[in-house]
Amino acid sequence: MQTLSPRHVKTEEALRLGVESGWYAIKVSGTFVSGPHGSEGDCRRKIDEIHPPVVKKKY
């Protein structure tokens, strides 16, 4: 499973990339998966929707 991370793209970089500024869920490779989101919290919630946290079973 790919690990996703939140990343903030500021206006200058957004203009260069041709995207809106904001928070994006990205793969380790730097590929944008989701966004833009209005806050880091919104981005993290979307990451949790895409890849729910692993729940460890107690034996």
PQR file of N, CA, C, O and H, with PARSE charges and radii, in Angstrom:
ATOM      1  N   MET A   1       0.832  -1.171   0.000 -0.4000 1.5000
ATOM      2  CA  MET A   1       0.000   0.000   0.000 -0.0000 2.0000
ATOM      3  C   MET A   1       0.883   1.243   0.000  0.5500 1.7000
ATOM      4  O   MET A   1       1.884   1.303   0.713 -0.5500 1.4000
ATOM      5  N   GLN A   2       0.506   2.227  -0.801 -0.4000 1.5000
ATOM      6  CA  GLN A   2       1.256   3.475  -0.868 -0.0000 2.0000
ATOM      7  C   GLN A   2       0.975   4.312   0.379  0.5500 1.7000
ATOM      8  O   GLN A   2      -0.172   4.420   0.813 -0.5500 1.4000
ATOM      9  H   GLN A   2      -0.307   2.178  -1.380  0.4000 1.0000
ATOM     10  N   THR A   3       2.003   4.891   0.942 -0.4000 1.5000
ATOM     11  CA  THR A   3       1.834   5.819   2.041 -0.0000 2.0000
ATOM     12  C   THR A   3       1.580   7.200   1.457  0.5500 1.7000
ATOM     13  O   THR A   3       2.332   7.660   0.597 -0.5500 1.4000
ATOM     14  H   THR A   3       2.935   4.803   0.590  0.4000 1.0000
ATOM     15  N   LEU A   4       0.528   7.862   1.917 -0.4000 1.5000
ATOM     16  CA  LEU A   4       0.210   9.209   1.463 -0.0000 2.0000
ATOM     17  C   LEU A   4       0.571  10.204   2.549  0.5500 1.7000
ATOM     18  O   LEU A   4       0.457   9.916   3.741 -0.5500 1.4000
ATOM     19  H   LEU A   4      -0.083   7.489   2.615  0.4000 1.0000
ATOM     20  N   SER A   5       1.008  11.381   2.121 -0.4000 1.5000
ATOM     21  CA  SER A   5       1.394  12.431   3.054 -0.0000 2.0000
ATOM     22  C   SER A   5       0.731  13.737   2.648  0.5500 1.7000
ATOM     23  O   SER A   5       0.502  13.971   1.461 -0.5500 1.4000
ATOM     24  H   SER A   5       1.101  11.615   1.153  0.4000 1.0000
ATOM     25  N   PRO A   6       0.417  14.601   3.633 -0.5600 1.5000
ATOM     26  CA  PRO A   6      -0.102  15.921   3.290  0.2800 2.0000
ATOM     27  C   PRO A   6       1.050  16.836   2.870  0.5500 1.7000
ATOM     28  O   PRO A   6       2.143  16.763   3.431 -0.5500 1.4000
ATOM     29  N   ARG A   7       0.801  17.683   1.896 -0.4000 1.5000
ATOM     30  CA  ARG A   7       1.827  18.621   1.439 -0.0000 2.0000
ATOM     31  C   ARG A   7       1.161  19.923   1.040  0.5500 1.7000
ATOM     32  O   ARG A   7       0.172  19.920   0.307 -0.5500 1.4000
ATOM     33  H   ARG A   7      -0.087  17.742   1.440  0.4000 1.0000
ATOM     34  N   HIS A   8       1.701  21.045   1.522 -0.4000 1.5000
ATOM     35  CA  HIS A   8       1.143  22.349   1.175 -0.0000 2.0000
ATOM     36  C   HIS A   8       1.854  22.898  -0.059  0.5500 1.7000
ATOM     37  O   HIS A   8       3.082  22.951  -0.109 -0.5500 1.4000
ATOM     38  H   HIS A   8       2.504  21.047   2.118  0.4000 1.0000
ATOM     39  N   VAL A   9       1.067  23.304  -1.051 -0.4000 1.5000
ATOM     40  CA  VAL A   9       1.607  23.900  -2.276 -0.0000 2.0000
ATOM     41  C   VAL A   9       1.275  25.385  -2.225  0.5500 1.7000
ATOM     42  O   VAL A   9       0.108  25.775  -2.276 -0.5500 1.4000
ATOM     43  H   VAL A   9       0.069  23.261  -1.011  0.4000 1.0000
ATOM     44  N   LYS A  10       2.323  26.214  -2.122 -0.4000 1.5000
ATOM     45  CA  LYS A  10       2.140  27.660  -2.046 -0.0000 2.0000
ATOM     46  C   LYS A  10       1.865  28.238  -3.436  0.5500 1.7000
ATOM     47  O   LYS A  10       2.035  27.547  -4.441 -0.5500 1.4000
ATOM     48  H   LYS A  10       3.270  25.897  -2.081  0.4000 1.0000
ATOM     49  N   THR A  11       1.444  29.491  -3.494 -0.4000 1.5000
ATOM     50  CA  THR A  11       1.016  30.139  -4.729 -0.0000 2.0000
ATOM     51  C   THR A  11       2.058  30.078  -5.835  0.5500 1.7000
ATOM     52  O   THR A  11       1.727  29.736  -6.971 -0.5500 1.4000
ATOM     53  H   THR A  11       1.305  30.052  -2.678  0.4000 1.0000
ATOM     54  N   GLU A  12       3.312  30.404  -5.529 -0.4000 1.5000
ATOM     55  CA  GLU A  12       4.357  30.407  -6.568 -0.0000 2.0000
ATOM     56  C   GLU A  12       4.508  29.029  -7.205  0.5500 1.7000
ATOM     57  O   GLU A  12       4.558  28.909  -8.430 -0.5500 1.4000
ATOM     58  H   GLU A  12       3.581  30.683  -4.607  0.4000 1.0000
ATOM     59  N   GLU A  13       4.580  28.004  -6.383 -0.4000 1.5000
ATOM     60  CA  GLU A  13       4.730  26.642  -6.897 -0.0000 2.0000
ATOM     61  C   GLU A  13       3.467  26.206  -7.641  0.5500 1.7000
ATOM     62  O   GLU A  13       3.544  25.535  -8.671 -0.5500 1.4000
ATOM     63  H   GLU A  13       4.539  28.101  -5.389  0.4000 1.0000
ATOM     64  N   ALA A  14       2.304  26.591  -7.111 -0.4000 1.5000
ATOM     65  CA  ALA A  14       1.036  26.239  -7.761 -0.0000 2.0000
ATOM     66  C   ALA A  14       0.975  26.818  -9.177  0.5500 1.7000
ATOM     67  O   ALA A  14       0.542  26.139 -10.107 -0.5500 1.4000
ATOM     68  H   ALA A  14       2.241  27.136  -6.274  0.4000 1.0000
ATOM     69  N   LEU A  15       1.404  28.056  -9.339 -0.4000 1.5000
ATOM     70  CA  LEU A  15       1.426  28.676 -10.672 -0.0000 2.0000
ATOM     71  C   LEU A  15       2.359  27.920 -11.605  0.5500 1.7000
ATOM     72  O   LEU A  15       2.033  27.704 -12.772 -0.5500 1.4000
ATOM     73  H   LEU A  15       1.756  28.608  -8.583  0.4000 1.0000
ATOM     74  N   ARG A  16       3.504  27.524 -11.101 -0.4000 1.5000
ATOM     75  CA  ARG A  16       4.480  26.787 -11.900 -0.0000 2.0000
ATOM     76  C   ARG A  16       3.945  25.421 -12.322  0.5500 1.7000
ATOM     77  O   ARG A  16       4.188  24.966 -13.440 -0.5500 1.4000
ATOM     78  H   ARG A  16       3.769  27.700 -10.153  0.4000 1.0000
ATOM     79  N   LEU A  17       3.203  24.765 -11.402 -0.4000 1.5000
ATOM     80  CA  LEU A  17       2.678  23.427 -11.669 -0.0000 2.0000
ATOM     81  C   LEU A  17       1.342  23.454 -12.409  0.5500 1.7000
ATOM     82  O   LEU A  17       0.910  22.436 -12.949 -0.5500 1.4000
ATOM     83  H   LEU A  17       3.006  25.134 -10.494  0.4000 1.0000
ATOM     84  N   GLY A  18       0.696  24.605 -12.435 -0.4000 1.5000
ATOM     85  CA  GLY A  18      -0.606  24.708 -13.084 -0.0000 2.0000
ATOM     86  C   GLY A  18      -1.736  24.134 -12.248  0.5500 1.7000
ATOM     87  O   GLY A  18      -2.702  23.595 -12.788 -0.5500 1.4000
ATOM     88  H   GLY A  18       1.048  25.433 -11.997  0.4000 1.0000
ATOM     89  N   VAL A  19      -1.618  24.251 -10.923 -0.4000 1.5000
ATOM     90  CA  VAL A  19      -2.651  23.771 -10.008 -0.0000 2.0000
ATOM     91  C   VAL A  19      -3.023  24.906  -9.058  0.5500 1.7000
ATOM     92  O   VAL A  19      -2.365  25.946  -9.039 -0.5500 1.4000
ATOM     93  H   VAL A  19      -0.833  24.689 -10.485  0.4000 1.0000
ATOM     94  N   GLU A  20      -4.070  24.705  -8.277 -0.4000 1.5000
ATOM     95  CA  GLU A  20      -4.446  25.679  -7.255 -0.0000 2.0000
ATOM     96  C   GLU A  20      -3.561  25.492  -6.032  0.5500 1.7000
ATOM     97  O   GLU A  20      -3.100  24.384  -5.755 -0.5500 1.4000
ATOM     98  H   GLU A  20      -4.605  23.860  -8.293  0.4000 1.0000
ATOM     99  N   SER A  21      -3.324  26.574  -5.302 -0.4000 1.5000
ATOM    100  CA  SER A  21      -2.572  26.431  -4.059 -0.0000 2.0000
ATOM    101  C   SER A  21      -3.476  25.780  -3.022  0.5500 1.7000
ATOM    102  O   SER A  21      -4.697  25.925  -3.082 -0.5500 1.4000
ATOM    103  H   SER A  21      -3.699  27.473  -5.527  0.4000 1.0000
ATOM    104  N   GLY A  22      -2.892  25.074  -2.085 -0.4000 1.5000
ATOM    105  CA  GLY A  22      -3.644  24.399  -1.042 -0.0000 2.0000
ATOM    106  C   GLY A  22      -2.914  23.149  -0.585  0.5500 1.7000
ATOM    107  O   GLY A  22      -1.750  22.930  -0.923 -0.5500 1.4000
ATOM    108  H   GLY A  22      -1.900  24.956  -2.036  0.4000 1.0000
ATOM    109  N   TRP A  23      -3.609  22.344   0.179 -0.4000 1.5000
ATOM    110  CA  TRP A  23      -3.058  21.095   0.706 -0.0000 2.0000
ATOM    111  C   TRP A  23      -3.405  19.944  -0.215  0.5500 1.7000
ATOM    112  O   TRP A  23      -4.543  19.831  -0.671 -0.5500 1.4000
ATOM    113  H   TRP A  23      -4.554  22.522   0.453  0.4000 1.0000
ATOM    114  N   TYR A  24      -2.430  19.087  -0.494 -0.4000 1.5000
ATOM    115  CA  TYR A  24      -2.605  17.929  -1.358 -0.0000 2.0000
ATOM    116  C   TYR A  24      -2.127  16.671  -0.658  0.5500 1.7000
ATOM    117  O   TYR A  24      -1.157  16.699   0.099 -0.5500 1.4000
ATOM    118  H   TYR A  24      -1.506  19.179  -0.124  0.4000 1.0000
ATOM    119  N   ALA A  25      -2.821  15.559  -0.918 -0.4000 1.5000
ATOM    120  CA  ALA A  25      -2.349  14.248  -0.489 -0.0000 2.0000
ATOM    121  C   ALA A  25      -1.434  13.753  -1.598  0.5500 1.7000
ATOM    122  O   ALA A  25      -1.841  13.687  -2.758 -0.5500 1.4000
ATOM    123  H   ALA A  25      -3.609  15.537  -1.533  0.4000 1.0000
ATOM    124  N   ILE A  26      -0.204  13.406  -1.248 -0.4000 1.5000
ATOM    125  CA  ILE A  26       0.763  12.986  -2.258 -0.0000 2.0000
ATOM    126  C   ILE A  26       1.365  11.626  -1.922  0.5500 1.7000
ATOM    127  O   ILE A  26       1.441  11.227  -0.760 -0.5500 1.4000
ATOM    128  H   ILE A  26       0.126  13.460  -0.306  0.4000 1.0000
ATOM    129  N   LYS A  27       1.792  10.927  -2.975 -0.4000 1.5000
ATOM    130  CA  LYS A  27       2.529   9.673  -2.807 -0.0000 2.0000
ATOM    131  C   LYS A  27       3.982  10.007  -2.499  0.5500 1.7000
ATOM    132  O   LYS A  27       4.391  11.162  -2.618 -0.5500 1.4000
ATOM    133  H   LYS A  27       1.731  11.251  -3.919  0.4000 1.0000
ATOM    134  N   VAL A  28       4.762   9.011  -2.106 -0.4000 1.5000
ATOM    135  CA  VAL A  28       6.195   9.183  -1.828 -0.0000 2.0000
ATOM    136  C   VAL A  28       6.903   9.725  -3.074  0.5500 1.7000
ATOM    137  O   VAL A  28       7.864  10.487  -2.962 -0.5500 1.4000
ATOM    138  H   VAL A  28       4.429   8.073  -2.009  0.4000 1.0000
ATOM    139  N   SER A  29       6.429   9.333  -4.257 -0.4000 1.5000
ATOM    140  CA  SER A  29       7.032   9.764  -5.523 -0.0000 2.0000
ATOM    141  C   SER A  29       6.762  11.231  -5.828  0.5500 1.7000
ATOM    142  O   SER A  29       7.394  11.806  -6.714 -0.5500 1.4000
ATOM    143  H   SER A  29       5.649   8.715  -4.348  0.4000 1.0000
ATOM    144  N   GLY A  30       5.816  11.849  -5.094 -0.4000 1.5000
ATOM    145  CA  GLY A  30       5.467  13.241  -5.331 -0.0000 2.0000
ATOM    146  C   GLY A  30       4.215  13.418  -6.170  0.5500 1.7000
ATOM    147  O   GLY A  30       3.804  14.547  -6.435 -0.5500 1.4000
ATOM    148  H   GLY A  30       5.302  11.382  -4.374  0.4000 1.0000
ATOM    149  N   THR A  31       3.608  12.327  -6.591 -0.4000 1.5000
ATOM    150  CA  THR A  31       2.390  12.385  -7.390 -0.0000 2.0000
ATOM    151  C   THR A  31       1.215  12.832  -6.536  0.5500 1.7000
ATOM    152  O   THR A  31       0.997  12.302  -5.446 -0.5500 1.4000
ATOM    153  H   THR A  31       3.942  11.410  -6.376  0.4000 1.0000
ATOM    154  N   PHE A  32       0.455  13.811  -7.030 -0.4000 1.5000
ATOM    155  CA  PHE A  32      -0.727  14.285  -6.324 -0.0000 2.0000
ATOM    156  C   PHE A  32      -1.827  13.246  -6.446  0.5500 1.7000
ATOM    157  O   PHE A  32      -2.086  12.734  -7.535 -0.5500 1.4000
ATOM    158  H   PHE A  32       0.633  14.242  -7.915  0.4000 1.0000
ATOM    159  N   VAL A  33      -2.477  12.931  -5.326 -0.4000 1.5000
ATOM    160  CA  VAL A  33      -3.549  11.942  -5.305 -0.0000 2.0000
ATOM    161  C   VAL A  33      -4.893  12.627  -5.054  0.5500 1.7000
ATOM    162  O   VAL A  33      -5.909  12.223  -5.620 -0.5500 1.4000
ATOM    163  H   VAL A  33      -2.266  13.347  -4.441  0.4000 1.0000
ATOM    164  N   SER A  34      -4.903  13.649  -4.219 -0.4000 1.5000
ATOM    165  CA  SER A  34      -6.140  14.313  -3.850 -0.0000 2.0000
ATOM    166  C   SER A  34      -5.854  15.766  -3.496  0.5500 1.7000
ATOM    167  O   SER A  34      -4.794  16.086  -2.959 -0.5500 1.4000
ATOM    168  H   SER A  34      -4.077  13.977  -3.759  0.4000 1.0000
ATOM    169  N   GLY A  35      -6.798  16.634  -3.797 -0.4000 1.5000
ATOM    170  CA  GLY A  35      -6.645  18.032  -3.417 -0.0000 2.0000
ATOM    171  C   GLY A  35      -7.056  18.951  -4.545  0.5500 1.7000
ATOM    172  O   GLY A  35      -7.408  18.486  -5.629 -0.5500 1.4000
ATOM    173  H   GLY A  35      -7.660  16.374  -4.233  0.4000 1.0000
ATOM    174  N   PRO A  36      -7.016  20.224  -4.307 -0.5600 1.5000
ATOM    175  CA  PRO A  36      -6.538  20.877  -3.090  0.2800 2.0000
ATOM    176  C   PRO A  36      -7.574  20.833  -1.967  0.5500 1.7000
ATOM    177  O   PRO A  36      -8.783  20.813  -2.198 -0.5500 1.4000
ATOM    178  N   HIS A  37      -7.053  20.820  -0.757 -0.4000 1.5000
ATOM    179  CA  HIS A  37      -7.882  20.859   0.437 -0.0000 2.0000
ATOM    180  C   HIS A  37      -7.595  22.171   1.157  0.5500 1.7000
ATOM    181  O   HIS A  37      -6.497  22.720   1.055 -0.5500 1.4000
ATOM    182  H   HIS A  37      -6.071  20.836  -0.569  0.4000 1.0000
ATOM    183  N   GLY A  38      -8.591  22.667   1.884 -0.4000 1.5000
ATOM    184  CA  GLY A  38      -8.476  23.963   2.546 -0.0000 2.0000
ATOM    185  C   GLY A  38      -7.546  24.007   3.736  0.5500 1.7000
ATOM    186  O   GLY A  38      -7.053  25.073   4.103 -0.5500 1.4000
ATOM    187  H   GLY A  38      -9.482  22.222   1.967  0.4000 1.0000
ATOM    188  N   SER A  39      -7.299  22.845   4.349 -0.4000 1.5000
ATOM    189  CA  SER A  39      -6.422  22.812   5.526 -0.0000 2.0000
ATOM    190  C   SER A  39      -5.702  21.476   5.585  0.5500 1.7000
ATOM    191  O   SER A  39      -6.069  20.520   4.901 -0.5500 1.4000
ATOM    192  H   SER A  39      -7.700  21.978   4.051  0.4000 1.0000
ATOM    193  N   GLU A  40      -4.670  21.430   6.416 -0.4000 1.5000
ATOM    194  CA  GLU A  40      -3.946  20.169   6.602 -0.0000 2.0000
ATOM    195  C   GLU A  40      -4.865  19.109   7.214  0.5500 1.7000
ATOM    196  O   GLU A  40      -4.781  17.932   6.865 -0.5500 1.4000
ATOM    197  H   GLU A  40      -4.372  22.206   6.972  0.4000 1.0000
ATOM    198  N   GLY A  41      -5.734  19.531   8.122 -0.4000 1.5000
ATOM    199  CA  GLY A  41      -6.674  18.597   8.749 -0.0000 2.0000
ATOM    200  C   GLY A  41      -7.617  17.972   7.727  0.5500 1.7000
ATOM    201  O   GLY A  41      -7.871  16.768   7.768 -0.5500 1.4000
ATOM    202  H   GLY A  41      -5.802  20.487   8.405  0.4000 1.0000
ATOM    203  N   ASP A  42      -8.138  18.794   6.803 -0.4000 1.5000
ATOM    204  CA  ASP A  42      -9.013  18.269   5.744 -0.0000 2.0000
ATOM    205  C   ASP A  42      -8.255  17.270   4.882  0.5500 1.7000
ATOM    206  O   ASP A  42      -8.797  16.232   4.502 -0.5500 1.4000
ATOM    207  H   ASP A  42      -7.931  19.772   6.769  0.4000 1.0000
ATOM    208  N   CYS A  43      -7.013  17.582   4.578 -0.4000 1.5000
ATOM    209  CA  CYS A  43      -6.182  16.705   3.755 -0.0000 2.0000
ATOM    210  C   CYS A  43      -5.947  15.379   4.472  0.5500 1.7000
ATOM    211  O   CYS A  43      -6.055  14.317   3.859 -0.5500 1.4000
ATOM    212  H   CYS A  43      -6.573  18.425   4.887  0.4000 1.0000
ATOM    213  N   ARG A  44      -5.629  15.432   5.758 -0.4000 1.5000
ATOM    214  CA  ARG A  44      -5.394  14.200   6.529 -0.0000 2.0000
ATOM    215  C   ARG A  44      -6.660  13.343   6.609  0.5500 1.7000
ATOM    216  O   ARG A  44      -6.581  12.116   6.555 -0.5500 1.4000
ATOM    217  H   ARG A  44      -5.541  16.295   6.255  0.4000 1.0000
ATOM    218  N   ARG A  45      -7.825  13.986   6.739 -0.4000 1.5000
ATOM    219  CA  ARG A  45      -9.085  13.235   6.763 -0.0000 2.0000
ATOM    220  C   ARG A  45      -9.300  12.515   5.429  0.5500 1.7000
ATOM    221  O   ARG A  45      -9.765  11.375   5.413 -0.5500 1.4000
ATOM    222  H   ARG A  45      -7.888  14.983   6.784  0.4000 1.0000
ATOM    223  N   LYS A  46      -8.971  13.161   4.326 -0.4000 1.5000
ATOM    224  CA  LYS A  46      -9.115  12.529   3.017 -0.0000 2.0000
ATOM    225  C   LYS A  46      -8.135  11.365   2.884  0.5500 1.7000
ATOM    226  O   LYS A  46      -8.488  10.317   2.343 -0.5500 1.4000
ATOM    227  H   LYS A  46      -8.594  14.087   4.340  0.4000 1.0000
ATOM    228  N   ILE A  47      -6.914  11.540   3.371 -0.4000 1.5000
ATOM    229  CA  ILE A  47      -5.928  10.453   3.346 -0.0000 2.0000
ATOM    230  C   ILE A  47      -6.473   9.258   4.128  0.5500 1.7000
ATOM    231  O   ILE A  47      -6.336   8.116   3.689 -0.5500 1.4000
ATOM    232  H   ILE A  47      -6.627  12.392   3.811  0.4000 1.0000
ATOM    233  N   ASP A  48      -7.091   9.515   5.286 -0.4000 1.5000
ATOM    234  CA  ASP A  48      -7.669   8.427   6.089 -0.0000 2.0000
ATOM    235  C   ASP A  48      -8.832   7.749   5.372  0.5500 1.7000
ATOM    236  O   ASP A  48      -9.054   6.552   5.554 -0.5500 1.4000
ATOM    237  H   ASP A  48      -7.202  10.442   5.643  0.4000 1.0000
ATOM    238  N   GLU A  49      -9.579   8.501   4.554 -0.4000 1.5000
ATOM    239  CA  GLU A  49     -10.665   7.904   3.763 -0.0000 2.0000
ATOM    240  C   GLU A  49     -10.092   6.989   2.681  0.5500 1.7000
ATOM    241  O   GLU A  49     -10.605   5.896   2.439 -0.5500 1.4000
ATOM    242  H   GLU A  49      -9.399   9.473   4.406  0.4000 1.0000
ATOM    243  N   ILE A  50      -9.024   7.451   2.037 -0.4000 1.5000
ATOM    244  CA  ILE A  50      -8.413   6.686   0.944 -0.0000 2.0000
ATOM    245  C   ILE A  50      -7.733   5.435   1.484  0.5500 1.7000
ATOM    246  O   ILE A  50      -7.906   4.342   0.944 -0.5500 1.4000
ATOM    247  H   ILE A  50      -8.608   8.339   2.233  0.4000 1.0000
ATOM    248  N   HIS A  51      -6.965   5.599   2.545 -0.4000 1.5000
ATOM    249  CA  HIS A  51      -6.240   4.490   3.174 -0.0000 2.0000
ATOM    250  C   HIS A  51      -6.503   4.533   4.680  0.5500 1.7000
ATOM    251  O   HIS A  51      -5.743   5.152   5.426 -0.5500 1.4000
ATOM    252  H   HIS A  51      -6.825   6.487   2.984  0.4000 1.0000
ATOM    253  N   PRO A  52      -7.574   3.880   5.127 -0.5600 1.5000
ATOM    254  CA  PRO A  52      -7.863   3.904   6.569  0.2800 2.0000
ATOM    255  C   PRO A  52      -6.686   3.385   7.391  0.5500 1.7000
ATOM    256  O   PRO A  52      -5.971   2.480   6.961 -0.5500 1.4000
ATOM    257  N   PRO A  53      -6.488   3.966   8.581 -0.5600 1.5000
ATOM    258  CA  PRO A  53      -5.410   3.485   9.446  0.2800 2.0000
ATOM    259  C   PRO A  53      -5.582   2.002   9.754  0.5500 1.7000
ATOM    260  O   PRO A  53      -6.704   1.513   9.877 -0.5500 1.4000
ATOM    261  N   VAL A  54      -4.483   1.302   9.876 -0.4000 1.5000
ATOM    262  CA  VAL A  54      -4.501  -0.122  10.192 -0.0000 2.0000
ATOM    263  C   VAL A  54      -4.868  -0.292  11.656  0.5500 1.7000
ATOM    264  O   VAL A  54      -4.270   0.331  12.533 -0.5500 1.4000
ATOM    265  H   VAL A  54      -3.570   1.700   9.776  0.4000 1.0000
ATOM    266  N   VAL A  55      -5.843  -1.129  11.911 -0.4000 1.5000
ATOM    267  CA  VAL A  55      -6.258  -1.418  13.288 -0.0000 2.0000
ATOM    268  C   VAL A  55      -5.608  -2.736  13.687  0.5500 1.7000
ATOM    269  O   VAL A  55      -5.833  -3.772  13.062 -0.5500 1.4000
ATOM    270  H   VAL A  55      -6.329  -1.635  11.198  0.4000 1.0000
ATOM    271  N   LYS A  56      -4.799  -2.677  14.738 -0.4000 1.5000
ATOM    272  CA  LYS A  56      -4.119  -3.884  15.203 -0.0000 2.0000
ATOM    273  C   LYS A  56      -5.055  -4.687  16.087  0.5500 1.7000
ATOM    274  O   LYS A  56      -5.697  -4.150  16.990 -0.5500 1.4000
ATOM    275  H   LYS A  56      -4.617  -1.835  15.246  0.4000 1.0000
ATOM    276  N   LYS A  57      -5.121  -5.975  15.812 -0.4000 1.5000
ATOM    277  CA  LYS A  57      -5.973  -6.858  16.601 -0.0000 2.0000
ATOM    278  C   LYS A  57      -5.261  -7.273  17.884  0.5500 1.7000
ATOM    279  O   LYS A  57      -4.059  -7.540  17.886 -0.5500 1.4000
ATOM    280  H   LYS A  57      -4.599  -6.411  15.079  0.4000 1.0000
ATOM    281  N   LYS A  58      -6.017  -7.322  18.965 -0.4000 1.5000
ATOM    282  CA  LYS A  58      -5.475  -7.791  20.238 -0.0000 2.0000
ATOM    283  C   LYS A  58      -5.835  -9.258  20.385  0.5500 1.7000
ATOM    284  O   LYS A  58      -6.981  -9.649  20.164 -0.5500 1.4000
ATOM    285  H   LYS A  58      -6.993  -7.105  18.963  0.4000 1.0000
ATOM    286  N   TYR A  59      -4.879 -10.048  20.748 -0.4000 1.5000
ATOM    287  CA  TYR A  59      -5.109 -11.494  20.900 -0.0000 2.0000
ATOM    288  C   TYR A  59      -5.235 -11.871  22.331  0.5500 1.7000
ATOM    289  O   TYR A  59      -5.431 -13.045  22.645 -0.5500 1.4000
ATOM    290  H   TYR A  59      -3.948  -9.730  20.928  0.4000 1.0000
TER
END
